[in-house]
């Protein structure tokens, strides 16, 4: 295990034992240090931001990338300390809209698929949703070395999330189908990056991109409804800040995504995928500093060997 991996594993285990304010301060300092070094990840973030907001100047993109790195490292600070938060604190930190349809589905014993982007804090969203909406099953990328994956697996299990590893030895999609058919589950999938090389090519903020087919494919295969969830951090004030014990909270906006009537079944995955990408793309364009995507997404940036891939299922958290 290299030094970076040791540090990450150590942070997962140590963070719940120290004041959250200190963890947040260290994360903020780390974000600024990474931003100032302008390494590969920051340069990729800036390239992605320039693609979704071509109207902005290089100076404005540079400023946005700093906000993006702050939000990215804020995610880790919050996630590492999440197991130590009380249900009341989690509820105070999260503000939601668009849950009426989801609650109606889960109350009737049906499951719901949700497409997410790399925005906000999906672990905090999951900790809130698994208590307030429905039990969660989701997918996580098999990180290397294994100790890093195990640390995140334990962290997410501690807040009530059921995690399926995305790797070649596990039929994730079949297990997701079984979960959807069991009924009463929320199945959120991080899907704005294609990890399987079987993704769907879509229009994202006016540019061609490849995203995971998983959320739409699960909806088509099982008949469960599909929602898009836009996440972003927000500053807290007054009574909510005191209840949350934090200056920062999370905004979640759920939007139902449906294919037009009469769409041929063979086109449903592509049409539904473009549907949730439209929702999240609009939110990314409006709030670009909350999209902390440090990997290649757009077709023009991808390796040519990946482009001929056949559309299929996938999607998962890191």
C-alpha positions as CSV (number, residue, x, y, z in Angstrom):
1,X,0.0,0.0,0.0
2,X,1.5,3.3,-1.1
3,X,1.8,6.4,1.1
4,X,-1.4,8.1,-0.4
5,X,-3.4,4.9,0.2
6,X,-2.1,4.6,3.8
7,X,-3.1,8.2,4.4
8,X,-6.6,7.7,3.0
9,X,-7.2,4.6,5.1
10,X,-5.8,6.3,8.1
11,X,-8.0,9.3,7.6
12,X,-11.2,7.1,7.4
13,X,-10.3,5.5,10.7
14,X,-9.0,8.6,12.5
15,X,-11.4,11.3,11.4
16,X,-14.4,10.1,13.6
17,X,-12.2,10.5,16.7
18,X,-11.2,14.1,16.2
19,X,-13.4,17.3,16.1
20,X,-15.2,17.6,12.8
21,X,-14.1,21.3,12.6
22,X,-10.5,20.2,12.5
23,X,-11.2,17.6,9.8
24,X,-12.9,20.2,7.7
25,X,-10.1,22.7,8.2
26,X,-7.5,20.2,7.1
27,X,-9.6,19.2,4.1
28,X,-9.9,22.9,3.1
29,X,-6.2,23.4,3.4
30,X,-5.6,20.2,1.3
31,X,-8.0,21.5,-1.3
32,X,-6.2,24.8,-1.7
33,X,-2.8,23.0,-1.7
34,X,-3.9,20.7,-4.5
35,X,-5.4,23.6,-6.4
36,X,-2.2,25.6,-6.2
37,X,-0.1,22.7,-7.4
38,X,-2.5,22.4,-10.4
39,X,-1.8,18.7,-10.9
40,X,-3.4,16.3,-13.4
41,X,-6.8,16.1,-11.5
42,X,-7.1,19.9,-11.2
43,X,-6.2,20.4,-14.9
44,X,-8.8,17.8,-15.9
45,X,-11.4,19.5,-13.7
46,X,-10.7,22.8,-15.3
47,X,-11.0,21.2,-18.8
48,X,-14.3,19.7,-17.9
49,X,-15.6,23.0,-16.5
50,X,-14.4,24.9,-19.6
51,X,-16.4,22.4,-21.7
52,X,-19.7,22.9,-19.8
53,X,-19.2,26.6,-19.5
54,X,-17.4,27.8,-22.6
55,X,-18.7,31.3,-22.0
56,X,-16.3,31.8,-19.0
57,X,-12.8,33.2,-19.2
58,X,-9.7,31.2,-18.1
59,X,-9.6,33.3,-14.9
60,X,-13.2,32.5,-14.1
61,X,-12.6,28.8,-14.8
62,X,-9.6,28.9,-12.5
63,X,-11.7,30.4,-9.8
64,X,-14.4,27.7,-10.4
65,X,-11.8,24.9,-10.1
66,X,-10.9,26.2,-6.7
67,X,-14.5,26.1,-5.6
68,X,-14.7,22.6,-7.1
69,X,-11.7,21.4,-5.2
70,X,-13.1,22.9,-2.0
71,X,-16.4,21.0,-2.5
72,X,-14.6,17.8,-3.5
73,X,-12.5,17.8,-0.3
74,X,-15.5,18.9,1.7
75,X,-17.1,15.7,0.6
76,X,-14.3,13.6,2.1
77,X,-14.3,15.5,5.3
78,X,-18.0,15.0,5.8
79,X,-18.0,11.4,4.7
80,X,-15.1,10.5,7.0
81,X,-17.0,11.9,10.0
82,X,-20.5,10.9,9.0
83,X,-20.7,7.8,11.2
84,X,-20.4,10.1,14.3
85,X,-23.3,12.3,13.4
86,X,-26.7,11.8,15.0
87,X,-29.9,11.3,12.9
88,X,-31.0,14.7,14.0
89,X,-27.8,16.3,12.8
90,X,-28.0,14.5,9.4
91,X,-31.6,15.6,9.0
92,X,-30.7,19.2,9.7
93,X,-27.9,19.1,7.2
94,X,-30.1,17.9,4.3
95,X,-32.8,19.9,2.5
96,X,-34.8,18.1,-0.3
97,X,-37.4,18.6,-2.9
98,X,-39.2,16.3,-5.3
99,X,-39.6,13.3,-3.0
100,X,-43.4,13.0,-3.2
101,X,-43.3,10.5,-6.1
102,X,-40.5,8.5,-4.6
103,X,-42.4,8.1,-1.3
104,X,-45.5,7.1,-3.1
105,X,-43.6,4.4,-4.9
106,X,-41.8,3.0,-1.9
107,X,-44.9,3.1,0.2
108,X,-46.6,0.9,-2.4
109,X,-43.7,-1.6,-2.2
110,X,-42.0,-0.5,-5.4
111,X,-38.3,0.3,-5.8
112,X,-36.9,3.5,-7.5
113,X,-33.7,4.0,-9.5
114,X,-31.9,7.3,-9.2
115,X,-29.1,8.7,-11.4
116,X,-26.5,10.9,-9.7
117,X,-23.6,13.0,-10.9
118,X,-20.3,13.7,-9.0
119,X,-21.9,16.6,-7.1
120,X,-22.2,17.4,-3.4
121,X,-22.0,14.5,-1.0
122,X,-23.7,11.3,-2.1
123,X,-22.8,9.5,1.2
124,X,-24.6,12.2,3.3
125,X,-27.5,12.0,0.8
126,X,-27.5,8.2,1.3
127,X,-27.4,8.5,5.1
128,X,-30.4,10.8,5.0
129,X,-32.4,8.9,2.3
130,X,-32.0,5.4,3.8
131,X,-33.9,6.6,6.9
132,X,-36.3,9.0,5.3
133,X,-37.1,7.5,1.9
134,X,-36.2,3.8,1.6
135,X,-33.3,1.3,2.3
136,X,-30.5,1.9,-0.2
137,X,-28.6,-0.5,-2.4
138,X,-25.9,1.0,-4.5
139,X,-22.7,0.2,-6.4
140,X,-19.1,1.3,-5.6
141,X,-16.0,1.1,-7.8
142,X,-13.5,-1.6,-6.6
143,X,-10.7,0.7,-5.5
144,X,-7.1,-0.3,-5.3
145,X,-5.4,-1.3,-3.1
146,X,-8.1,-3.4,-1.4
147,X,-7.6,-1.7,2.0
148,X,-8.9,1.6,0.5
149,X,-12.1,-0.2,-0.8
150,X,-12.5,-1.9,2.5
151,X,-12.3,1.4,4.4
152,X,-15.0,3.0,2.3
153,X,-17.1,-0.2,2.4
154,X,-17.0,-0.1,6.2
155,X,-17.7,3.7,6.3
156,X,-20.8,3.3,4.1
157,X,-22.0,0.2,5.9
158,X,-21.9,2.2,9.2
159,X,-24.4,4.7,7.8
160,X,-26.8,2.0,6.6
161,X,-25.9,1.7,2.9
162,X,-25.7,-1.7,1.2
163,X,-22.8,-1.6,-1.3
164,X,-22.2,-3.9,-4.3
165,X,-18.7,-3.9,-5.6
166,X,-18.3,-3.1,-9.3
167,X,-15.7,-5.6,-10.6
168,X,-15.4,-8.3,-13.2
169,X,-16.1,-11.1,-10.7
170,X,-19.5,-9.8,-9.6
171,X,-22.7,-9.7,-11.7
172,X,-23.8,-6.3,-10.3
173,X,-26.6,-5.7,-12.7
174,X,-28.3,-9.0,-12.0
175,X,-28.2,-8.2,-8.3
176,X,-29.6,-4.7,-8.9
177,X,-32.4,-6.3,-10.9
178,X,-33.2,-8.7,-8.0
179,X,-33.1,-5.7,-5.5
180,X,-35.5,-3.7,-7.7
181,X,-37.9,-6.6,-8.0
182,X,-37.9,-7.2,-4.3
183,X,-39.5,-3.8,-3.9
184,X,-39.3,-0.9,-1.5
185,X,-35.6,0.0,-2.2
186,X,-33.9,3.2,-3.4
187,X,-31.1,2.4,-5.9
188,X,-29.0,5.5,-6.5
189,X,-26.1,5.1,-9.1
190,X,-23.3,7.5,-9.8
191,X,-23.5,7.6,-13.5
192,X,-21.9,10.7,-15.1
193,X,-18.8,8.6,-15.8
194,X,-18.7,5.3,-17.8
195,X,-16.7,2.8,-15.7
196,X,-17.7,-0.3,-17.7
197,X,-16.8,0.8,-21.3
198,X,-20.4,-0.1,-22.2
199,X,-21.9,3.3,-21.7
200,X,-24.3,5.5,-23.6
201,X,-23.1,8.4,-25.7
202,X,-25.2,11.5,-24.9
203,X,-25.3,15.3,-25.2
204,X,-24.0,16.8,-22.0
205,X,-24.1,20.6,-21.9
206,X,-23.8,20.8,-25.7
207,X,-20.9,18.3,-26.0
208,X,-20.8,14.6,-26.7
209,X,-20.0,12.5,-23.6
210,X,-20.2,8.9,-22.4
211,X,-22.1,8.1,-19.3
212,X,-23.2,4.9,-17.5
213,X,-26.3,3.1,-18.8
214,X,-27.1,1.5,-15.5
215,X,-29.9,3.8,-14.1
216,X,-31.9,3.7,-17.4
217,X,-31.1,0.0,-18.1
218,X,-32.4,-0.9,-14.6
219,X,-35.6,1.1,-15.1
220,X,-36.2,-0.5,-18.5
221,X,-35.4,-4.1,-17.3
222,X,-37.6,-3.9,-14.2
223,X,-40.2,-1.2,-14.8
224,X,-39.1,0.8,-11.8
225,X,-39.4,4.6,-12.2
226,X,-36.2,6.6,-12.8
227,X,-35.3,9.9,-11.1
228,X,-32.4,12.3,-11.5
229,X,-30.9,13.7,-8.2
230,X,-29.0,17.0,-8.3
231,X,-26.8,17.6,-5.2
232,X,-24.9,20.6,-4.0
233,X,-23.5,22.0,-0.8
234,X,-25.1,25.0,0.8
235,X,-24.2,27.2,3.7
236,X,-26.4,26.9,6.8
237,X,-27.6,29.6,9.1
238,X,-29.6,30.1,12.3
239,X,-31.5,27.3,13.9
240,X,-30.7,24.8,11.1
241,X,-26.9,25.5,11.5
242,X,-27.2,25.0,15.3
243,X,-29.1,21.7,14.8
244,X,-26.7,20.5,12.2
245,X,-23.6,21.4,14.2
246,X,-22.1,22.5,10.9
247,X,-21.8,25.5,8.6
248,X,-22.5,23.3,5.6
249,X,-25.4,21.3,4.5
250,X,-26.7,19.6,1.4
251,X,-29.4,20.4,-1.1
252,X,-31.0,17.5,-3.0
253,X,-33.4,18.0,-5.9
254,X,-35.2,14.9,-7.3
255,X,-36.7,15.0,-10.8
256,X,-38.7,12.2,-12.4
257,X,-37.4,11.2,-15.8
258,X,-39.8,9.5,-18.4
259,X,-39.5,8.6,-22.0
260,X,-42.1,10.1,-24.4
261,X,-45.0,7.8,-25.1
262,X,-44.5,5.5,-28.0
263,X,-40.7,5.4,-27.7
264,X,-39.5,2.0,-29.2
265,X,-38.3,-0.4,-26.5
266,X,-34.9,-0.6,-28.3
267,X,-34.4,3.1,-27.8
268,X,-35.6,3.4,-24.2
269,X,-32.2,3.1,-22.5
270,X,-30.7,5.8,-24.7
271,X,-33.7,8.1,-24.4
272,X,-34.0,7.8,-20.6
273,X,-30.3,8.2,-20.2
274,X,-30.4,11.5,-22.3
275,X,-33.3,12.5,-20.1
276,X,-31.5,12.3,-16.8
277,X,-28.3,13.8,-18.4
278,X,-30.5,16.8,-19.5
279,X,-31.6,17.3,-15.9
280,X,-28.2,17.0,-14.4
281,X,-26.5,18.8,-17.2
282,X,-28.7,21.9,-16.6
283,X,-27.8,21.8,-12.9
284,X,-24.1,21.4,-13.7
285,X,-24.2,24.4,-16.1
286,X,-26.0,26.5,-13.5
287,X,-23.8,25.4,-10.5
288,X,-20.5,24.3,-12.1
289,X,-18.5,24.7,-8.9
290,X,-20.4,21.8,-7.4
291,X,-19.5,19.3,-10.1
292,X,-16.2,17.8,-8.9
293,X,-15.4,15.6,-11.9
294,X,-11.7,15.0,-12.1
295,X,-11.8,12.3,-14.8
296,X,-12.4,12.3,-18.5
297,X,-16.1,12.3,-19.5
298,X,-16.3,14.0,-22.9
299,X,-15.9,11.9,-26.1
300,X,-13.3,14.3,-27.5
301,X,-11.1,13.5,-24.4
302,X,-11.5,9.8,-24.2
303,X,-9.1,7.2,-25.6
304,X,-10.1,6.1,-29.1
305,X,-10.1,2.4,-28.0
306,X,-13.1,3.1,-25.7
307,X,-15.4,4.7,-28.3
308,X,-16.7,1.6,-30.2
309,X,-18.0,0.0,-27.0
310,X,-21.6,-1.3,-27.1
311,X,-24.1,0.4,-24.9
312,X,-24.8,-1.5,-21.6
313,X,-25.3,-1.3,-17.9
314,X,-23.1,0.3,-15.3
315,X,-22.6,3.1,-12.8
316,X,-21.1,3.3,-9.4
317,X,-19.6,5.4,-6.7
318,X,-15.9,5.7,-6.2
